[in-house]
Each structure stands twice: as structure tokens, then as C-alpha cells.
Amino acid sequence: MRIIDLRSDTVTKPTPAMREAMFKAEVGDDVYGDDPTVNKLEELAAKMLGKEAALFVCSGTMGNLLALLTHCTARGDEAIVGSESHIVIHEQGGAAALAGVALRMVKTQHDGTMLLEDIEESINPDDIHFTRSKLLCLENTWHGVPLSLEYMKDACALGRKHGLLLHLDGARIFNAATALGVTAKEVAAPFDTVQFCFSKGLSAPMGSALCGSRQFIERARRLRKMVGGGMRQVGIVAAAAIVGLEQMVERLAEDHANAKILCDELCKIDGLKVNKEGVRTNMVFFKISQQISQEEFLNRLQDNGLLACDEGRGGIRFVTHYGIDADDVREAAKRVALTVKQITEGTLAATAR
């Protein structure tokens, strides 16, 4: 049985073109700034995001950490973030533990936004009793949902009004741009800095880019070395990231289309509550009947050759990506239906006994 892995778009394998580019990559020592492939990648990333410069980093978590460190120059400076943002939940408190940055959490709404009035209320006055409100962070996409251009412009205008710097955690910014029918440059335009990942939908084996002004990137490059992110002949993986930017952006629409097919098929299965309205990019979220243990369900799915992500709080996530086609998602839905049937029939049999 072929395993269908829908846990995340981080499980993608490099494309043949990426493997060839990696094999042929011209390399140097990136810490000295003389890896030509990394330099080419950084120039391309900055251009596509409409920023002056970019920095190749190990991961999205490192990119966000460096943004916090570089923007918030005094320990105790405060960044305003969504309560359910990746920075808050999935980065192990690095903002406080490593950057000395206080996080002011604003309630995340069901669509990934923060209410503008909530943002404004969270901004501290210039008073010795309070932390200095320094940075506003948004995330796009959020759980696969793209924030609109209008919302981002309004939120950033509010931040500017109060003298805040602006950072976008755009790990999947090209998914957001695809869903919105715009360019990544347009999504990034209102922000001072943007972080995005090569290792998700773009299918490269590792890495992210932090983009901003030339001066900002110069400071962030020094801090990258401080946190252990100085890399040497890393043009080998930068070559794959270049292929991702040049060849894999347009195909993201296929992942979005496959997610919609998967969503429609899951909606036909009794015992599932599918968040149909939330399927805007490559993610599908659903919950199972309260009569079915989520742990048992996920274990049975794996026995049936299907891997899913446990989102906690009774939620399960499927993510479509390179290497998964329309036939795969239809087969995945069949395996979900089989799993529900197996568990239900087993429960009924046990009850009858």
C-alpha cells in the first residue's frame, strides 16, 4: 500500500530540477559572503518580495527570531502578535528566551486577523510603567487562510500611525498571493520586513528568507551569526530554493485545487465535521465524531496508509503539496471513509457483546 502523507507541505521531496541544480551548484563560504548561489538567491528573493535585500536563513523560526531581534533593539521591547500565531505557539517562546522581546498577545479571530480596535488598545503609551510597543507582527497565511490586502493595509496603517515597525510572518506568502490573485510583492508591500519559507509549498529541502531594507538585513546578518545561523557552502541548498522560486510558485494553484477536491470528498463522509469555508489554499481541517477517539482515529488512518496532522482540540489537518495529485486526495478520502467505518463497526460490535 502506498503511503499518502498529508501531514504537511514540509514533507515534500526536492524536484528532479532541484536535485540537478544542487549537484551543479557553484558554492563558496556564505559567512564571508562569497557563495555566489546564495547571493543569487537572496537577490531573487528580495526582488520577488519588493524589498532591497534578503538573508538566507535555516528556517522560518530563525527568520522570525531575527526579525524580532533586529527590530526590537532594547531588551523588553514589545511586539504585538496574534494569540494563535506561529510566533506565539510554535516557536518555543524564542522571542522572550532568546530575543528578550515581550509579546503582547491580541486575540486571533477565526480568519487569522486581529481586530483593529484590539490592536490599537494593546499599544502602550509612552510611560515608564509599560514596555515599549515597538513591532506589529501579522501572519499570512494563517492556518491556510489568506489575509486580504485591504486588511493588511489597514492594520499596517494603524501601526504606522503609532510609530510601530511592521513584520509579516509570510511562511506561505506565495500560497496567500495565489489565493488572492496577486503577487507576493503586493502582499509584502505594507511591511518593513517579511519572512517566507522555501521548504513548504515551494518544495526545497530547507531554508527561509528574511527580506527588508539593506540596512536591516546587514544588522540581521550579524545577528544570524550570533544565534548559530552562519552557514558555509550552503549554495548547495540555495540552488534548490532558486528552483522553488522560479518553477514552483505557479503550480501552487494545483495544491489549492486538490485541497478543494479533498474537502468535497470528506464532506460526503458521515461522522466528520469539515471546515469547508476555511479551505482557501492547501489546507483542510476537520473534526471527527465525539464517539470516536482522535488518537485511535489517527492510528487507524496510519494503518490504512494515510498520515495526518493532529491539530489538537479535536482537530485534524490535511495539507496538499507537490507529489500529491487529484487521484491521491480522492484515495485519501476513501481511506478516511474506511477508517470511520472500521472504528464504527468495531464499536458497535463491542457494544453488542
Rosetta blueprint (number, residue, H / E / L):
1 M L
2 R L
3 I L
4 I E
5 D E
6 L L
7 R L
8 S L
9 D H
10 T H
11 V H
12 T L
13 K L
14 P L
15 T L
16 P H
17 A H
18 M H
19 R H
20 E H
21 A H
22 M H
23 F H
24 K H
25 A L
26 E L
27 V L
28 G L
29 D L
30 D H
31 V H
32 Y H
33 G L
34 D L
35 D L
36 P H
37 T H
38 V H
39 N H
40 K H
41 L H
42 E H
43 E H
44 L H
45 A H
46 A H
47 K H
48 M H
49 L H
50 G L
51 K L
52 E L
53 A E
54 A E
55 L E
56 F E
57 V E
58 C L
59 S L
60 G H
61 T H
62 M H
63 G H
64 N H
65 L H
66 L H
67 A H
68 L H
69 L H
70 T H
71 H H
72 C L
73 T L
74 A L
75 R L
76 G L
77 D L
78 E E
79 A E
80 I E
81 V E
82 G E
83 S L
84 E L
85 S L
86 H H
87 I H
88 V H
89 I H
90 H L
91 E L
92 Q L
93 G L
94 G H
95 A H
96 A H
97 A H
98 L L
99 A L
100 G L
101 V L
102 A E
103 L E
104 R E
105 M E
106 V E
107 K L
108 T L
109 Q L
110 H L
111 D L
112 G L
113 T L
114 M L
115 L L
116 L H
117 E H
118 D H
119 I H
120 E H
121 E H
122 S H
123 I L
124 N L
125 P L
126 D L
127 D L
128 I L
129 H L
130 F L
131 T L
132 R L
133 S E
134 K E
135 L E
136 L E
137 C E
138 L E
139 E E
140 N L
141 T L
142 W E
143 H L
144 G L
145 V E
146 P L
147 L L
148 S L
149 L H
150 E H
151 Y H
152 M H
153 K H
154 D H
155 A H
156 C H
157 A H
158 L H
159 G H
160 R H
161 K H
162 H L
163 G L
164 L L
165 L E
166 L E
167 H E
168 L E
169 D E
170 G L
171 A L
172 R L
173 I H
174 F H
175 N H
176 A H
177 A H
178 T H
179 A H
180 L H
181 G L
182 V L
183 T L
184 A H
185 K H
186 E H
187 V H
188 A H
189 A L
190 P L
191 F L
192 D L
193 T E
194 V E
195 Q E
196 F E
197 C E
198 F L
199 S L
200 K L
201 G L
202 L L
203 S L
204 A L
205 P L
206 M L
207 G L
208 S E
209 A E
210 L E
211 C E
212 G E
213 S L
214 R H
215 Q H
216 F H
217 I H
218 E H
219 R H
220 A H
221 R H
222 R H
223 L H
224 R H
225 K H
226 M H
227 V L
228 G L
229 G L
230 G L
231 M L
232 R L
233 Q L
234 V L
235 G H
236 I H
237 V H
238 A H
239 A H
240 A H
241 A H
242 I H
243 V H
244 G H
245 L H
246 E H
247 Q H
248 M L
249 V L
250 E L
251 R L
252 L H
253 A H
254 E H
255 D H
256 H H
257 A H
258 N H
259 A H
260 K H
261 I H
262 L H
263 C H
264 D H
265 E H
266 L H
267 C L
268 K L
269 I L
270 D L
271 G L
272 L E
273 K E
274 V E
275 N L
276 K H
277 E H
278 G H
279 V L
280 R L
281 T L
282 N L
283 M E
284 V E
285 F E
286 F E
287 K E
288 I E
289 S L
290 Q L
291 Q L
292 I L
293 S L
294 Q H
295 E H
296 E H
297 F H
298 L H
299 N H
300 R H
301 L H
302 Q H
303 D H
304 N L
305 G L
306 L E
307 L E
308 A L
309 C E
310 D E
311 E E
312 G E
313 R L
314 G L
315 G E
316 I E
317 R E
318 F E
319 V E
320 T L
321 H L
322 Y L
323 G L
324 I L
325 D L
326 A H
327 D H
328 D H
329 V H
330 R H
331 E H
332 A H
333 A H
334 K H
335 R H
336 V H
337 A H
338 L H
339 T H
340 V H
341 K H
342 Q H
343 I H
344 T H
345 E H
346 G H
347 T H
348 L H
349 A H
350 A H
351 T H
352 A H
353 R L
